[in-house]
Amino acid sequence: MSQGKIKVASGRKTDADSYEAGAVPIERSVWSLDHTPPAHPQLAADLEADIVVVGAGVVGASLSLHLAERGLNTVLIDAAQPADAASGRNAGHVQPYLLSLDPLDALPGKGRPFMDCLIENRNIVFDLCARHAIDADQVQSGLLELARKKSAELESKAQRWTKLGLDVEILGSDRLRPLVGTDRYSFGTLWRDGGCVNPFLLTNGMVNAAIALGARVYGDSPALACERHKGRWKLRTEFGSVLADRVVLCTNGHVGEGFYSELERTQFPLLACGLATRPLPQSLLDVINPTRAALSQHPAGLYPMVVDRKGRLITATIPAVGRAHRSDIHFNYFLRHLRRVYPEARDMGIELETYWTGMTHNSSPAYEKAYPKFYRMDEGVFALMNFGSWGNQLGPMMGMNVAQALAADQPDSTVLGCERPVEVRFPGLFSTKLRRFLIPAARLADQFNLV
């Protein structure tokens, strides 16, 4: 692929700035590569509803679906189309656990309601797909964390979550070898409740299920203003409006909006890139991750990997500063890693099929402590956002939980609580630290077999 210009499915071209902004066309994402859902119409009328949801990602889609299930008149709008942003660009992992439990102390009930909700709904992605006949290439094949040597940290985490109710197995090299097809890793944990999913199809599937229950969905309709109007809220777009009792903002960080712009200052943005190989021959797939488990390496998590139903290897990483557009560099990093882990791949002509970038938004400068947030912006206006990298699991869960609270007219009863947005300090420091120092160091360590 040429540097700085990559031809996309629609024939358009994108430049380096688009890659750095995480704004390349969604057609570049492997998750949408084989799928073109029907476009939802632009909002071009003045409507009324009980609740209007802004942002048709995995969070807004789940919220709208669960509101519609409870009989609330729901309108969902998006500046583009469902799953156009982070929900169509992530790594496809379904991770049923949290990296850190430290932030729980700040949540209602010291986090016990949140934990109970997480454990009870650990299968929510797969349950939603089954209940609403969503085909999102979902596979509850487990999530494997892999380490070169025995890790007290992994072992302790597995034991703690087992006591909390998750199905976690600690594995030695004898059990790992047939699961991952390599001798590189001698220790690991298998989270049987985890797996992988096509997040683009999951999001669109939930949107379609919401429509079947009466929700109205509009695309290509950026929200321009949110104003009081006769005791309710009027959300305006360029050609229409929605008059509703309540508004919930579920946008990808609410960046650049002309109202409640303070939401942009509650987060630590981080650019990520994803890539997918062309489908591999079955002989190689029988070696590389034959069970289709979601893979993650400990401690750096440098190349999380899933295999889709077409036999593509899909991974994600953090791109180097100023090189987000260089698909060749990041593919070669991955290929070097893959061939070192799987010698059988060294003579195979593995090719890059597609490469994309996207933006995540985190609530904490410490990656493992980045919990989502539920904000009260005004009386009747809320924001559910900052899901970071855990949206595939926590997005559907929190959409359900917030829908329950709003349907009962008890927004403060959500398991996250309901807080006022707080401006963070040095929002760019998180990204700088990762992209300039930690990730390059992890790549060097990986190259020289130090981890």
N, C-alpha and C positions, 0 to 999 in steps of 0.2 A: 504494500500500500504506500502511496505517496505521502510525504510528510506534510501535514497541515491541511490536506484536502482528501477527504474520503467520500467516495460516491455512495449514496444511500439508496434505499429501495425506491424512493420516489423520484430519483434523478437529481435531487438538490445536492448542493455541496455546502459543507460547513467549514468554518475557519478555526484557527487556533483559539480565538477568544471564546467561541461557543463551547469548545471542549473544556476550557478553563472555568467557564461559568456553569458547567453541567447542563447546558441547554441545547445539546445536539438533538436532532429530531428523534422522537421515540422509535421511529422505524429502525434505528440503529441497534436498539436493544434486542438481544436474542429472544426475549420473552414475547415480543410482538412480531417477530420475524415471519412466522407462518400464519399470523392471524390479523385480520382487519375487521374489527367489530363495526357494526353500523354506527355512524356518527349521530350523536344526539343533537337535536335542533337547538338553534340559538334562542335564548329567551327574548321574545319580541312582543310581549303583552304584559299587562299589569295583573298580577295574581294575588291571591290571598292563601295563607296556609297557617297551620299551627306553628310549624318550625321550618326555618330555611337553613340548610346546611351548605356551607361554602367550602368546596374542595372535594373532588371525587376521587381521592386516593383510597388506599385500603382502609383508612380510619373513617373518612367521610362516608364511604360505601357501606361499611359495617353499621355505622350510626344510623344512616338512612334506612337500611334494611330492618334494623331492630326497632326503630321508631314506627315504621310502617307495620311491622308485626303487631305492634301495640295499638294500632288503629289511629295513630296520629297523622293528620294531613301534612305530608312532608314534601318539600321541594329541595332538590339537590342541584347546585349549579357548579360549574367548573370553568376556569379561564380557558381551558383547552378541551380535552376529552378525558374520560376516566383513565386513571393510571398513567397519565402522560408524564408525571414527574417521578419522584423517588419510588413510588409503588410499582412502576414498570421497569425499574432500572437496578433493583437491588440483587443480592447474591442468591436469592431463592431458598435460603435456609429457613426452617421452622425450628426455632430454638425455644424449648419449653422452660428454660431456667434463666436466672439473672446472673450476671457476672459478679455483682456485689450486693450484699444485703445491708450494707451500711446506711444507705438513704432511707431504709424502712422506718427508722426511728422518727423521722420528720413527718411521716404520714399518719393519718387518723388511726387510733388504736395501736400505735407503734408498728404500723404496717401489717398487723395480723389480718385485717379484712382484705388487703391487697394480696397477701400470700394465699389466703383461703380461695380467693377468686382465681388466682393463677393456677393453683393445684386443681381446683374443680374444673377449670376450663383448659387444661393442658392440651386437650385434643380438639380445641375449637375450630381450627382450620379444617381438619378432616371431617369433623361433625357438620360444619356448615356446607361443605362440598357434598356430603352425603344427603343432607336434609333438603338441599335446594337443587340437587342434580347438577352441580357445577363440575365441569371437566377442566381442572386446572393442572393436569399432570401431577397431581398430588400423590406422594408416596411416603407413607409412614414407615420408613425403612430405618429409622434411628439416626442419631447424630453422633459421630465419632470424634472425640478430641484425642489427638495423637501426640506422643512425646518420644524423643529419642532415648530417654532414660526415665527411670522411675521418678515420679513427681509427687512430693508430699502435698503440694497445693491441689493438684487434680484429685488425689485420693481423698483429701479432707473435704473438698467441695462435693464429691460424689457421695460420701458418707452423710454429709449434712442434708443434702437434698433427698437422699433415700429416706431419712428419718421424717422429712417433711411430706413424703408421699409420692415422689417420682420413682420411676423404674430405671435405676442406673446400675450398670455392671462395670466393675473394675477389671480390666483385661491385661494379661501379660502377653508376651510375644507369641506364645503358642496359639492363643485365641485370636490375636490380631492378624496373623499372617493370612489365613483364609478369607478374612473380611476385607482386607485392603490390598492383598496381592503383592506385598513387599516386606522385606526384612528390615527396612530402615527404622521402623518404630518398634520399640520394645515394651511400651506401656501406653495405656489409653483408657478412656471411659466411654461407654456406650450408653447414650441417653435414648432409651427405646421409645419414648413418647415423641421424639423429634423426627425430622425428615426433611423433605424438600417440596417445593411447590412453584408453579409458574405464577408469580405475583401479579402479572398483568392480567392473566385469565381469572385469577381469584378475585381481583378487584372488579373486573367487568362482570363476572358471574354474580357477585353480590349486588351490583347495580341493577342487573336484569331481574334478580329476585325481588329487589325493592320495587321495581316498576310493576311486577306482577301482583304486588300487594297494594298497589295504588299510588306509590310515590311518583312524582313528576321530576324528570331529569333533563337538564339543559347544558349543552356544551358551548364552547367558544363564547362564553359570557362572563368576562371579568367583572368582579364586583367593584363598583366605583365609589359607593357611599353607603353608609348605614346611619339612618337618622330617625329620631323620634317622630311619630306621626299618629296623632289621636290615641295616645296611650299604648301604641304598638310600635313596631320597628319596621321601617321601610328600607329594604336593601335594593339599591339601584344598580342596574347595568346600563350599557349604552342604549339599548333599545327596549328595555322593560324594567319591571320591578316586582318585588315580592313583599307584601305586607304581612307580617307574621308576629306572633306573640313573643317568639324567641328566635335567636340567631346563634348558630354554632359555627365558628371558624375552624376548619380542619385543613387549612392550606399548608403547603410545604414551606412552613416558616413564616407565611404571610409577608414575604419579602416584597418591598416596593409598592405595597398597597397604599392608597391615599387616605385610609382611615385606620385607627388603632395601629399606627406605624410603630408604636413602642414595642409591639410584639417582636419586631425584628431585632430588638436589642436585648431579648431574653435568651439568646441562643449562641451556641458555638458552632458555626457552619463548618462543614468538612466535605471536600470534594473527594469522590471515589470514582474509580473506573472499573468497567467490567469487560470481559472478553469471552468469546466462545469459539471453540475449534469447529471445524467442519466435522460431520459425523465420522466416528472412528469405526474401523472394521470390528466385527464381533469378536474376533480372535484377541484383539487388544483390550476390548472392553471386559472380556472374561478375566483379564489380569488386573486391570485398573478398576478398583472399586466395583467388584461384580455384584454387590448387593444394592447398589445405588444409594447407600447411606450418604448423608451430608457429612463432609469431612472438614475438619479444622485442625490446624497444627498448634501445639502448645510449645512455648509461651507466646510467640509473636502472632500467630494466626495469619501468616503472611499470604497464603494462597488457599482460602476456603474453596471447596470444590463440590459441585454436584454434577450429575449426569442426567440429561433430559431424555425423554422417550425416543428421540431420534439418535441418541448416542453421541451427543455433543458433550465435551467437557466445558463447564462454565465456572469461571472464577472471578474474583474481584480483588482489587488492591487499592492502595492510595498512590496516585500518580506523583511523580516528581514535579516540583515547582517549575513552571514554564515548559513542561514537557507533557502536559495532559493530552495533547493532540498526537503524540508520537506512539501510535499503535504498535509500530515495529519494536520499539524499546521494551514496552511492557509485555508484549507477547514473547519476546526473546527471554526476558526474566523468567516468565512462567515455564517456557519450554525447557530452559536450562534446569529449573527445579524439577520438572516432571521427568526428564531423562535421568536425572541423578537418583530420584526415588524409584523409578521403574526402568531399569536397564533395557527391558524389552522394547521400550519406545524409542530407543536411540536410532534405530534404522528405519523407523516409520516416518513417512512423509506427512507429519501432522501439520495442518494448515489452519490459519486464522480465518474464521468466517465473518465475524463481526466484532466491533469494538465500540464502546460508548462510555460516556461519563454521566454522573448525576450528583446531586447535592443532598447531603444529609444535614439534619439540624439537631444538635444535642443540647441537653439542659445543663450539662456539667463539663468542666474542662478535664475531668478524669473520665476516660472512655467508659470504664466499667460502671461508673456511677450515674450514667446518663439516663435517668428515668423520664418517662413522658410527663407532661404537665396538663392540668385542667385549670384554666384561668377564668375568672369572672372579670369581664371588661367593663360591664355596666349592668344595671338591673335588667336581666333578660338577654344579655349578650355574653357569650362564652367563647373560649378558644380551647381546643383539644389538639395538642401539637407537641413538637420536639421529641419525636419517637426515635431519633437516631437510627441505629442499625437493627432495632428489634421490632420493627413495625409489622412484619408478617405474622407474628404471634400476638404481640401486645395490641396491635391495631384493632383486629377483630374483637379481642377481649374488652378493650376499653370502649369501643363503639357500643358494644352490648351493655356494658355497665353504665355508661353515661345515658344511654337510651332509657334504661330502667329508672334512673334517678330523675330524668326530665319528665318521663311519663307520670311519675308519682309526684311531680312538682317539688322535688327535694334535691336540688342540684348539689347541696353540700354533703349529700350522702354517698357520693361516689367514693370508690376505694382510694382514689388519689387525693380526696378532699377537693376543695375549690378555693384557690388562692388568687391574690392579686399579682399581676406580672411584676417582676423585679428586674431592673436592668443589670446585666452582668458586666464585669470589668474585663477589659482586654479580650474581646470575643475572638480576635484573630490569632491569639497566642496558641490555642489548642491546635489549629491547623498547621501553623508554622512549626510547632514542636514535632508533630508527626511527620509532615512532608519533608522537612529539611534535615531532621536528625534521626528520629526513631526508626522510621521505615527504611531509609538508606542503611542504617546500622544493621537492621534485621536482614536486609538483602545480602550484605556482606557476610554476616554470620551464616546465613543459609548457603551461600556460595562456597564457603570454606568448611562446611560441615561442623560448625560450632554449636548448632542447636538441632 
